Amino acid sequence: MTVLHVRDHGGPDDGGPDDGRPALLLLHAASRSLADWDAVAPHLTTGHRVLAVDLPGHGRSAAASWSFDAVLRDLDETLAALGVAGGVVPVGHSLGGMVAALYAAERPDRVPGAVNLDGFWWGTPTQYPGLDPDEVTRRLADIGDMARASAGQRMPAEYVEQQAAYSTGLGIPYERAEASFRASVRELPDGGWQLLPERECALEMLDALDALDLFALFRRVPCPLLLVRALHRVPPTPGLEWLDELMGAYGHGLARDLAVLVAEREGVTAEGIGATHAMLLEVPEQVAELVREFVSRL
């Protein structure tokens, strides 16, 4: 087990010992870092201690290998090291949202509620209404191949600057985007950047994500669960217009399947947010408001 790198944003007791109110445990997306939460966390500290964590292999947290079971144990170890013995509300984005749901399912005695912000991975071919399932299967395989080809790559010195400049097209302030991208990679002696997690760890993470049955997991969560879906898509990438069509169909499939889940499972709430997947950087105040409202009802 490993104690993960944490940014303690404090709370009503300035980050002091647990006083009975659950701590908020902020979990980031794949290949990102705790810095993604920097614009959201200050809006959450009024009633709760707020802790942002670098997941294994990300940011400044080490990882020899990657599995969901190991991630949950590392979170336990990290919370213990911080003196957090009481309740915890995991709030995760993308990969972090899936970890949040899994932590709630596996640690029911300490989790009074969990939040998953657009953590739905790629789903199954049946979740792409209007498209041929065989074609969807081929396209999902293409996406998986692209993700594995880029895992742990070394990028040129211009990488962070280019990514931050692109983000401004989504309405994200350049300084916010630049800081978040810089924190999610490792600077190399030649001025380039190492994508994280490193390749072997990233490949294990992708395999674990592909094996996760998310809607079965959501149905296992015994506490209130907030599922938030991004309503806006990023502009199509030249040469990958098929991906935009795929994501449009997946959005419809997710909306349909989330409505069924909410009807079946008391305590599950589904919301949409007017933002892209990069919601933490794009609309941090709106994200914080959704989290605050949810936690206030627990």
N, C-alpha and C positions, 0 to 999 in steps of 0.2 A: 504494500500500500504506500501511497505517496501523499504528502501534504502539498496541495496545489498552490500556485501563486494567486494571491487574493488582493483586491483593492477594497478596503473597508471604508465605505462612504459615511459611516456613522449613523446617527439616528437621534431619537429623542433624548437618549442618555449619552450622546456623543460617542457612540460605539462601545459603551460600557457593557457590563454583564447583562445577560438575559433577564428581563423583568416580567416574563410571562407572555408578552406579545410575540408572535412569530417573527423571526427574521425573514427578510426577503433575500433569496439566493438567486442572483442573476447569472444566467448561462448564455453564452454566445453561440454563433453559428459556426459551421465547419470552416476551417481555414481562416477564422477571424480571431478576435481576442476580447478580453474584458473591456478594452478601451471603447468598444462599440456602445457600451452602456453609459459613457461619461456624460452625455447630454440628457439622459433619462433619469439616472440615479438621483440627482439633486431634487427632483420632483417627488421622490418616494420616501424621503427620510423623516417626514413629519411624525409618522406614527410607528415606524419600524426601523430596526437596524438593517442596513442595506449592505450586502456583501456581493461583489462581482468577482467571478472566478475565471481563471484561464483553465480550460479543460485540458486533459492530458495531451501532451504533444503540441499544444497551441501556446502562443504568446511566450511567457516565461515559465511555463510548466513543462517538466520533462515527462517522457513516456518511453519505456522500452518496447511496449506493445500496446494494442488498443482493443478493448472489448467493453461492452456495456456493463457487465458485472464489475470489471475493474474500475470503471468510471464511478459507479455508485459507491464502491468501497473507498475510493479516493475522496469523494465528497464527504463521506462519514468521517474519515480521518482528518480532513481539513476543518470541518465544523468542530470536531473535538479539540483540535489544536487551538482554535479561536475561542474556546470556552462556550460554544453554543450548544447547550444541552436540551433546550426546549424545542418548541415547534418551529418548523421551517416551511415557508411557501416558496417552492422553486418556480422561477419565472424564466422561461427560456425562449430564445429566438432560433428558428430553423432547427439545426441539430440540437441546440440547447433546449428547444421546446419538446423534442422527443425525449431527451434525457429527463426533463422535468416531469413528463407524464410517467415515465418508467420509475423515477424515484418515488412518485406518489403511489404507484401500484405496489412497489416493493417495500416501502417504508410507511405503511398506513398509520402506525402509532404516532408518528411525529409530523405528518404532513396534513394540515387541515384544508389545503386547497392547492391547486397548481395551475399555471398559465402556460399555454403553448402558443407562441406567436409565429404563425406561418411555418410550422414544422411538420410538413406533410410528405416530404421526399417526393418520389415520382409516382407512387401509387401502383395500380395494376392496369392492364389494358382495358378492363371493363369500366374504369373511371374516366374514360375519354369518349363521351357520347358523341355520335356523329362521325367518328373516324373508324376505319377498318381495324379490328383488333390485331390482325397479323401485321399491318403496317405500323401500328403503335408499338408492337413488340419489337420490330426491327429498329424503330427510331429510339426506343428506350435503350436498346443494346448499343446504338451509336453514342448516345449520351454517356452511358457507362464507360465506353471505350475512351471517349474524350476526357472524362474525369480521371481515368486511370493513367492516361498518357501524360496529363499535366501534373499528376501527384508529385509533390516534392521538387518540382522543377526549380532551376536557378534562373532568375530573371535579370535583365539588364539594369543598369543604374537608373534609367529613366522610368522604371516600372511604377514606383509609388507616385511620382509626379503625374504620369499618364492616367493612372487609375483615379487619382483625386480630381484631375481635370474632367474626366468623363463623368464623375459623380455630380459635378456642378450642373450638368444637364438634367438631373433629377431634382434640382432645387436644394441640394446639400451644400452648405458653405464649404469652400475649398479647405479652410483650415481644419474643420472638423473631419472631413474626408481624409485629408493627408495624415492627420494624427492617427486615425483609426487604421489606415492601411499600413503605416509605418510600424504600428504595434503588433500587427498580425504576421509580420515576416521577420526574418533575421538578416541583418546587414552582413555582407561578406567582405573580406579584406580587399577585394578588387573593386569595391563600390557597388557590386550587384546585390541581389536579394535572394534569399532562400525561402521558397514557399513552405509553409508549415501546415500540418505536420510533415516531417520528413517522409520520404517515399514509402518505406516499409510500413510505417505506422499509418500513413494515409490510406494505403491499400487495405490494411486490416479494418480501418474505420469504414471505408466504402463497402467492404464485404458485410460488415455488421449491419450497416444501414439497409443494404439490399435484402437482408434476411429478416428484417423487422416487419411484423404484421401490425401496422399502426392502428387500424380501426379495431382490431382485436385488443390491442393494448388500451386504447381509449375506453373500451367497454369494461376493462379490468380495474380501472381507477375507481376506488371506493369513495373518494372525497369530491367536493365540487371541482369541476374542471372547466376552465375557460379556453376555448379554441378560437384563435383570431386568424382570419384569412386576409391576405393582401388583395385589394380590389383592382390595383393598377398593375399593368405589365410594363416592363422596360421596352424602349424602342427596339424593333427587330435588328439583329446583327446582319450586316450584308453577307450573303451566302448561306445564312441560317434562317431564312424566312419560314421554313417548315417548322422551326422550333416555336415561332410565335403562334402558328396555327395550333400546334400541339398544346401549348400552354393555355390558349383560349379554351380548348376543349376540356382540359384538365380543370380549369376554373369552374366550368359548368358542372363537371362530375363531382368536384369537391363540394360545391354548394348543395347539390342534390343529396350526397351521402351524409354530409353534416346535418342536414335537416332531418334525415331519417334517424341518425344517432341521437339528436336532441329529443326527438319524439319518443324514442325508446328508453333513454337513460335519464332519470331524474338527477339533477345536479350538473348535467353537462350543458354549457352555454356556448353558442357559436356567434361570433361577431365578425363583421367586416370592417376594414379600416381603409380610408382613402389614401393609399400609399402603395409603393412597390415593395418588393421583398426587403429592400434596404430601409425599412420603416424606422429602425432605431436611430439612424442618422438623418432620415428625411423628415419625420414628424415626431420627435422625441416627446413633446408635450402631450400629443394625442395618445401615444403609447402609455405614458405614465398615467393619464387619466383613466384609461381602460383598466389598468392594473389596480389603481387606487379604488375605483368603484367596485371591482371584484372582491378585493381583500376586505373592504369595509362591510361586505355582506356575509363574510365567513362567521 
